[in-house]
């Protein structure tokens, strides 16, 4: 047994863990990815292996305000894409909200719970 940890996943606070797991399953094309949930916690397992996404219910959840320091983002996901326009349309079609399209190599979005994420063609 090693004392060196391995990267297991990222957990996001949200008001509805199962719904947000479903959004990311659709966004990442992780179908048929299994979503395990118990009402308080949901886990989305990457079907190709690797890190998982996890979602924790927070009753008084306050979405980050991007780009504000009053209610800061604290963390965000960078998702690599090869076709920015197709990925942009797909993200919007499943419920993402565009926050900033001014950078040349990436765009900033919010998921349905308000967490920022970037589509990156860097």
C-alpha positions, 0 to 999 in steps of 0.5 A, spaced: 500 500 500 502 506 498 502 513 501 501 516 495 494 518 493 491 517 486 486 522 484 479 520 485 474 525 483 471 532 484 465 534 488 461 540 487 456 543 491 449 544 488 441 544 490 440 537 486 445 532 485 442 527 481 440 533 476 446 536 476 450 529 475 445 528 469 447 534 466 454 533 466 453 526 463 450 529 457 455 534 456 461 529 457 457 524 453 458 519 458 453 515 456 452 509 459 455 512 465 452 510 471 449 515 476 449 513 483 445 517 488 442 517 495 438 524 495 444 527 498 450 525 494 450 523 487 456 520 483 458 520 476 463 514 474 467 515 467 465 509 463 473 510 460 475 510 467 479 515 471 476 521 475 469 521 477 464 527 478 461 527 485 455 532 487 453 534 494 446 537 496 447 543 500 440 546 502 442 553 502 446 553 496 448 560 493 451 559 486 458 562 484 457 569 481 462 570 475 466 574 475 465 577 481 469 576 488 463 577 492 460 570 491 467 567 488 467 561 483 472 558 488 473 552 482 471 551 475 472 545 470 476 546 464 473 541 458 477 540 452 474 540 445 476 540 438 470 543 435 468 549 439 462 551 435 459 544 435 461 544 443 458 550 444 451 549 441 451 542 444 452 545 451 447 551 450 442 545 448 442 541 454 442 547 459 448 551 460 449 558 460 454 562 456 458 567 461 463 569 457 465 568 449 471 574 449 477 569 450 480 567 443 481 559 445 476 558 451 469 560 453 466 560 460 459 557 461 455 556 467 452 549 469 444 549 471 446 550 478 451 556 476 458 553 477 462 555 472 466 551 467 470 552 460 470 549 454 477 549 451 480 549 444 487 551 447 
